[in-house]
Amino acid sequence: MKQNRRNFIITSGLIGGAVLTPSLFNNAFGKNINIIGENKKMKFTFKPYTLQLKHVFTIATSSRSTTPVMLTQIEYDGIIGYGEASMPPYLGESHETASKFLSKVDLSQFNDPFKMDEILEYIDGIDEKNTAAKAAVDIALHDLVGKIIGQPWYKIWGYDKSKTPNTSFTIGIDTPEVVKQKVKEATAYNILKVKLGRETDKEMIETIRSVTDKPLVVDVNQGWTDKHFALDMIYWLNERGVKMVEQPMPKTQLDDNAWLTEKSPLPTFGDESVQRIPDVIKAHGIYSGINIKLMKCTGLREAHKMVDLAKSLNLQVMLGCMTETSCAISAISQLAPEAVWGDIDGNLLISNDPFDGIIIVDGKVTLNEAPGIGLTAVRSF
């Protein structure tokens, strides 16, 4: 029986590794969708934006009070998908580099947004690196397609939204007085993530422990270089209620990181050492788990594959972020039911978020029913 030409033909598009046919779609979601028009084109636009941080954000290697981002849109048949590139300086991207890359993007050559693999392979092949800029296109495309379908991506992927983890709230390196203030601001969160990697590490932990006994995780950002010192620190942290250590040593010290993981009483997670799919395989036997960030891996398409690969290798999955708006945060949260750890708080650290999206309830990442990546409102930006 021929498909009515006023039904949506999706058999050419792959979503989550499976062909989503009209019958499968209708069985899953109980609705019909309109056919892709041969003369319809995708319109891609982008705009620079600067995030204002509530506090100066300090890690082992740098400090900053702003983060440059690029906000993107893909419009198709009156529907708009939103995306974002967050570009902290250490990533090597900027408004200038992102503008140069995104100016090369021509989506008008595609008339079917469901050909996501084809479109995103084209985006990835435009130039080397530029992973955040690529993520800005990927996120907007996922938002668009989810809105066309009328479902959030966690449902399209078949995830149970009740299985999302708590998110940690990040406490950057600072003076004891400011650290105490940050902890007070984080009363709604059940886990605190503490930035370490400087000579004040023990002072940071002791300051936090003077005002709260909440579970902690720590991110060293490659700040420890001696494996014996690192192991001593981890034992010390373990005694003070720390549950996990992220990127304890430089990513280039593979043997030292593997040695540390083997002897550590706490799980270790690769962050700077894990960018894209090949790095997941390399992390096996080096770390207990990996931290997946959209700005490093080019977006949801690859992040979804990294989650599946990590689980097949018995690597724990952590989902992370940069300082981002609720756009990118809502996007990475679509994968949250598959994560053991969540560090999805980048939007909570800024004062000028132009979006509303997923929320945190009692410290837990809480997904909504909004289609696409879960944005519920958009203010002017």
N, C-alpha and C positions, 0 to 999 in steps of 0.2 A: 504494500500500500504506500503510495507516494505521500511524502510530507506536504501538508498545506504550505504554500509559499508564504503564508502569513505567520507561520511558526518559526521559531528561532532555530537555525541550523548551526549546531555547535560541534558537529562531529569532527571538525578539523582542529578543534582546540583541546589542548591537554591541560587539565587542572589537577594539581596534586598528584601527577603521575598517572592519571586515569582519564579516559575519554568521557566527557560529560555529554551524553546524547540527550535529545529532547525527552525521550521516555524516562531515562534515568533521572533527569532533572525533575520531571513532573512527579515521579514516584517519590523523590526525596522531599520536594518542597511544595507539591500540590498546586502549581500555578503554571500558566502559559506565558511565554515571553515572545516578543515580536522579532521578526526576522532581521538580520543584519542587512542594511541597505547597501547595494553595490556602489551607490554614489555618495555614501556617507564617509566622512574622513575624520580622523582624530586631530584635534588642534591642541598643540602643546605650548604652554607659556611658563615663564619662571620669573621670580622676583627676589632680589636680595633682601635679607632681613637680619637684624642683629638682636640676639637674646641678651637681656640684662639679668645678671645673676643676683640673687638676694644677698649673697655673701661672696667675698673673694674666695675663689675655689683653688685650693692648693693641693697638689699631689707631690710625689717624690721628686719629680723633675721640673715642675713649673707651677705658675700661678696665673690666674686670669679672672676678670670681672665681667667679661662679655664673651659670647660665642657667635661667630658668623654662621648664618644658615641661608639656604636657598629654598624658598617655597615654590612648589610647582603645581601645575594643574594640567590635566588632560580632559578636554571636553569632547563629548561624542553624543550626537543626537539629543542635545540639551541636558545631558547628564555630565556632572563634573567629578572627577577623581582628584584627590589632593595628595601631594607628596612633599617630602622634605629631605634636604641634605644638611646635616649638622657637621660643622668642620672645625673642631678644636685645633689649634695650631700644630700640635704634634702629629696630626694625621697628614700634614703636608698639602692640604687643600684650603682654598680661600674663595672669597667672592669672585676674584679675578679668574682663578683656574676653573671654577665651576661654571662661570659665565662662558668661558672659552669652550668648554666641553659641551655644555647644554645648547650652545648656539649651533652645534653641528647636528643636533637631533632633529630628524625629519620624520614625524609620524604620519604625515599626510600620504605616504606611500602605502599605508596599511588601511584597509577598510573593515577589518574584523579584529576587534580588541581581544577576542578569545584566542587568537593565535599568540598566546603569551610567550611560549618558548621562542618562537620565531622573532618576535619583537624584541625580547630581552637579550637574545643572542646578538641581534643587530646592535643594541645599545652597548653591550659588553665589548663588541668588536670595534667600536668607534675609535677608541684610544686606550692606551695602557693606564693602569691604576684608576684614579678618579672614582674610587669605590663609593664615596658618599654621593657624588653627583649621579652616579648610576642608580644608587638606591632611591634617589629622589624621583626618578622616572618609574622604577619598579613599584614603589609604594603607591604612586598615583594611578598606575595601571591596575594594581590589585584593588584599589578603592573603587575605581571605575567599574571593573568587571563585577565585583561584589554587589555594587549598586544596581547594575543591569540585572543580575540574577535576583536581587532582593534579599540577599542573605549575608551575614558576617562570615568572614573566612574561617573562623574556628568551626562553624557548622559545615561549611563546604568541605573542610578537611575531616570532619567527623569527630571532632574533639568534644569532650565533656567539660563544660565551663566550670563545673563545680570543683574540678581538680586543679585549679590554678594555685600557685604557691603564694605565700606572703612575699611582699617585696621588702627589701632592706631600704633604709633611708641613709644616704651617704653623709658622713661627717668628714669634711676635708681637714687637712693639717692646719692647725691654728694655735693661738694662745689658749691657755687653760680657761680664761674668762669667756672667750668666744666659743670654745668647744662646749662648755656648759650651756651656753645659750642655745647652740644648735641642738643639743640633746633635748632641751626643754621644748623646742619647736617640733621635735619628732615624737611627741608623746603618743600620737595616734598609730605609731608603727611598732611592730612586734620585734623587729630585728634591725640592728644598726650596722651599717657598713663603715668601717674606719679606714681611712687612708693612712698608710704607714710608708716607711722606706727612708726615714731620716733619723738623725741622732735623737729625736724626741719621741721615738716610738713608745717606750715604756711610759713616759709622761702622758702621752695621749691616752693610752689604755687606763692608766691609774686615774686620770682626770674623769674619764667617762664612768669608771667604776665607782667614783665618789658620789655620783648622782643617780646611777641606775644599775640594775642587775640584769637588764635585758640581754638575750643572746647577741653575740657579736660575730660578724665576719670581717676579715681584714683584706685589704688590697694593697700589696706592697709595690706594685708598678715597677717591678724589676729592681727594687731598691737595695736588696741584699745581694752581695757578691760572693761571700764566703759560705760554703755549704754547712760548715760546722756551726758558724754563728747563726745561720738560718734555722738549723735544727734546734739549737738551744732556745732561740726565740719562739719557735713553734711550741716547744714544751712549756715554756713560760706562758704563752698565750692560752694554751689548752687549760692550764690551771686557773685561768681567769675567765672562763666561759666563752672562749672563742670557738666557733664551730667549723670554720673553713678558712683557707688561705689562698688568695688569688695572686697569681704571677709573683711568687716569692723571689725569684732570681732572674737575671737577664735571659731572654729567650734564646740567646746563642749558646748558653751553657747547658746543652742537652743532657750530658752525662750527670752533671751536678743536680739538675732538676729531677732526673730519674732516681738518683741516689736519695735525694731528699724525700720524694714521694714514697719510696719504699720504706723509709725509716720513720716517716712522720706519723704522729698520732692523729693528725687531722687531714682531711682530704685537701689536695692541692688542685687548683684550676689554672689552665693556661688561658691567658687573655691576649697580651701583645703577641704571643707566639701563635695564636690561632686567628687567621684572617679569613681564609676561604676553604673550600672543600678539601684540597690536598693537605692542608694543615691539620685537619681532623685525623687523618690517617697517621700523620707524623706525631700527633699528641698521644697516640696509643702507646702505653708503656712508659710515658714520660710524666703524665699527670693523671689525677683521678677523674678529672672532668674538663670540660671546655666552656668558655664564655663566648656566646654568639652575639654579635652586634651587627645590626643592619648596615651601619655606616662602614663597616670593614668588609662585609661579604657581598655587597651590591644589592641587598634587599631581601624581600620575603621569599622569592623564588629559590635563591640559594640557601637562605637560612633554613627553610623547610627541609631541603635535602640534607643539610648538615645535621639537623636534629635526628633524622632517620639514620644517618650513617653513624653518628655518635652512639646512639642506642644499640645499634648492631655490634658495636665494638665494646660495649659495656662501659662507656664513658658517661659520667653524669652530665646532664645538660643544665647550664646556667644561661639565662637570658639577661643581657646587659644593655646599656645605652650610653650615649653621650649626654651632655646637656641639650635637650631637645624640646620641641613643642609637643603638645598632646597628639599631634598628627603622627609622628614617628613612634611615640610611646604607644599609642593605640594600635599601630601596625604590629610592632613586635609582640604586643600582648595577645594577638591572635594565636600565637604559638605557646602561650603560657601554660596551658594544660599539660604539655609534654615536658615541662621543666621541673627539676628538683629545687633549683634556687632561682629567685628572681631579684634582679637589681634594676627595677623599671621605675625609676624615680626622677628622671632627668627633667621632666616638666614641673616637678615640685620645687626645683631649685631656681626657677626663673620667675620674674615679676611681670612679664609682658607676653604671656601665652595667647596667641590669637585664636586658639581652638578650644573646644570642649570635646572630651572623648571618654575613654575608660576612666573609672575612678577607683580609689582605694577605699575599701570598707573594712574597718577593724584590722587594718594592716594587710589585707588580702587583695591581690589583683582581681578586680571584679569586672567581668565582661558584660557588655550590654547587647541589645538585640538590633542595634543599628546596622544596616547593610554595609558591606565593604570592610573597611578597617575599623569601623566603630566610632566615627566622629558623629557627635549628636548636634553640634552647632558650630558655626563658623562666624567669627566676627571679622570686621573689615581689617585688612592688613595691607 
